[in-house]
Structures are given as C-alpha cells and as structure tokens.
Amino acid sequence: MQRAEPLNTTPLTPHAFLGIDFGTGGARATVIDEVGEILAECRYDFHGEQSAALWRTALFELIGQVPAALRSVLRAVAIDATSATVLLCDAAGEALSAPLLYNDVRAGDEAASLAQRAPDSLVATPTSGLAKLLWFQRQPEFANARHLMHQADWLAFQLHGQLGISDYHNALKTGADPDTLDYPAWIKQLPAAALLPRIVEPGTVIGPVSGRIAHHFALPRDCLVRAGTTDSIAAFLAAGATKPGEAVSSLGSTLVLKLLSERQVDSPEHGVYSHRFGELWLAGGASNSGGAVLRMFFSDAELQSLSGEIDPNRPSGLDYYPLPKPGERFPINDPLYLPRLTPRPDDPAHFLHGLLEGIARIEAHGYELLRKLGATPLTAVLSAGGGAHNAAFTALRARFLGVPVGTAAHTEAAYGSALLARDGTRLLYSGHAK
C-alpha cells in the first residue's frame, strides 16, 4: 500500500501553512511557519496508473500524516499540480472517466481544429486543456459532464467543496486570459465552454475547509483553502527568484526554464509562452533534454563519481543534443527533431562531459532565445532539481550562461505552495520574505 512518509517534524507553532504538490511520480506536503521555516514534510509515491481515486487517497494520506499538533493550527492550504492534467466531472464533482495527464496527446484532431481558429494560441496543441475538453466532448460520458477540472482545482475541491474555480496559471493552457480573468469570446462560443471553470488569481481565498474535512482531520474551522498554481510555478516560488532578469532552471528529467520578465513573450513557433506573475511575467519553455537522457547511460552513483573527473572549464570537443527519443519542444520546437549522441568516446567521463555540455548549451540557447523574443535579459540563474547539486555541471553551465548560477533557496514545489498558502496573492507582487 502506498503510504505518506513523514520526513521531518518540529514542535508546535502558533500558525502553520500547508502546501501540497502533485507531481508526475508522487505527491508531497510541506508545512511552514510564519517566517518560512519548515515544520513538517510528507511524501506519497505513485505506483501504477494515476486516477482521481488515487489522487484523493494521496491527498488525504498526506494531510493525515501531518502531526496533529500542526493540523490544529493550520491557517491555510494551497495545492499545486501538473499543468494541463484535467478530468471530466459530474454535477457532484465526481470523475466520470480517467484523467488525461499533462503529456497525453490523444487530442490531436481537436488541436488541429483549434489551430484553424487560433493558430498562435497555446490551446492549439494536443496537450492543452481545451483540446482535451473537445476530445472529452466526443466520449459517451460527456452527456453527464458538468465541469472540466484541472488536477489542482479538483484536489482543492476535495477540501473546500466548491466546484468550477481555477487559477490563471492552471487555466492558461485551457484558454484563459490572465489579464481579464476570462476566456476569449471565440472560446466562450464553443458548446463545451459551459464546463470551463471561473478564473481567479493564484492565492485567492476560495473558502474555508468544509465542516466534514475540518472534523475528520481536526483542522480549525477557519482554515482557508487558496487557489493554487502549477507544479513548475510552485517550484519557481520556492526557489527564491524575485527580480526581473532572475531565472530558475529546473534540472529534473527534463530541462525547464522560467525567467522573470517585465514583458510578456509568447512564441508557439519556438515553444515559448508566458505566465502572468503579478505585475511581471514568467517567460519560459521546457526542453525534452535533461536527466532522463543521463539515466539512459549512467546510474546516480556513476553520475556522481564521473562528474568528479570532469574539468568544467575545458571544452569536451563533443557536439551533442541530448534527447531520450526524437522530438523537442524548446528552444527548438520540432516533434521529429533527432537526438545527437555520437560519436561516443570510450572514456565514460568524457561521454558524460559531452552530455552535460549539450544540456548546458540548450539551456543557454533557451535563455538567449527568450531575450531575442523580447524578455528581460538574464542576470542570474537559480538551479532546482537533481542536477542542481552537481558542482561540475553548475560550473559548466555558468560558463555557457555567462551569469552567476546558484542553488535555489528551496527545491520542493510543495514549499512554494506553502508560501502561497501563507501569503496569498501578494506573493506574486512583492516576492516572498525569507
């Protein structure tokens, strides 16, 4: 049985705030106090196919694993989850079918239809929430559908009991306009548009936890549930970047770049889009390169030992474009783009050097592309994810980027959601206090 595992606990605090992160492989919870100190952390790992029932179990297990003394003083909760993961629900909020995950591409025909209406829109891709809604429309269960819900919305609904509300980060790929907190007129004219959620700012108070939830988990009746965000933006919040020009590179299975910019930049042609971030914009894109490629060739122990043999100031002489399989999203947007992983030297450290250099080159290309498209020029990078702790990789990346490269203040998306629970909408406007 999958169980939440408490990782750390500390004594009682007058006020506590809970952030919950639903990622691709599991869910995590972080409890912080008023000054941002971590009071407790819990984890729940997914095994097998994801479902709404599994999500609900994970959510309740995580809350239940928070020490009772902390649950009794929780002031607010916020949840982040994977962007463009959606499910179709009935009038009671129950899932009518399996959710479509963030990377599900079955809505290809629907995306092509949307591209004819809005060729430069984020919704004109098979993975968008709107394309998935139109795919759902062709399924038998659609007759009983009343709500399209993003993963984070549905999880928050389990706590506050209110249907049909989303934040503008999760709803961006479903067609929401973050400036108007509404949908464009052409989307509202679609027959399925009645199922789309109302849009609010991330961090907005939706309401208190329901009486049932408060009783079951011994939570204060006035514990608030705030509108959440996506997992990648929660990780950005956790990292500590607050000024235009500062960026966060998430070095996980894939490479995700997010840059705080004074200007909005969107270029579907390049796989670039911007999230509203208070008065600023969070511009970026996601490459298919990253740690997944490295693990095709090396174990974690090998990555650690071989990295120690690399001189990051000396070029490898190799010109790789590391991808786990054909297809790239950013900074080159080409579903047929081929990996470049040859020639392969006999020395494994030399091979790893070339792979790391290839990823760093993609990262530098990505930030330079954002600048050319009009974003605020890069001034500093904070690193999150497993690759952030590789000293050779960090030094190598700094050489390619030409700006200071540091480590994120916190690396868990759940910590970013805990900050959102604590600070609400003002977190997006004033930065977060350390």
GIVEN-V777287 format. One line per field, one symbol per residue. ss: DSSP state (H for helix, E for strand, L for the rest). A space follows every 50 residues. Layout:
# GIVEN-V777287
ss->???
This chain:
# GIVEN-V777287
ss->LLLLEEEEELLLLLLEEEEEEELLLEEEEEEELLLLLEEEEEEEELLLLL LHHHHHHHHHHHHHHLLHHHHLLEEEEEEEELLLLEEEELLLLLELLLLE LLLLLLLHHHHHHHHHHLLLLLLLLLLLHHHHHHHHLLLHHHHHLLEEEE HHHHHHHHHHLLLLEEELLLLHHHLEELLLLEELHHHHLLHHHHHLLEEE LLLLEEEELLHHHHHHHLLLLLLEEEEEEEHHHHHHHHHLLLLLLEEEEE ELLLEEEEEEELLLLLEHHHLEEEEEELLEEEEEEEELLLHHHHLLLLLH HHHHHHHLLLLLLLLLLLLLELLLLLLELLLLLELLLLLELLLLLLLHHH HHHHHHHHHHHHHHHHHHHHHHLLLLLLLEEEEELHHHHLHHHHHHHHHH HLLEEEELLLLLHHHHHHHHHHHHHHHHHHLLLL
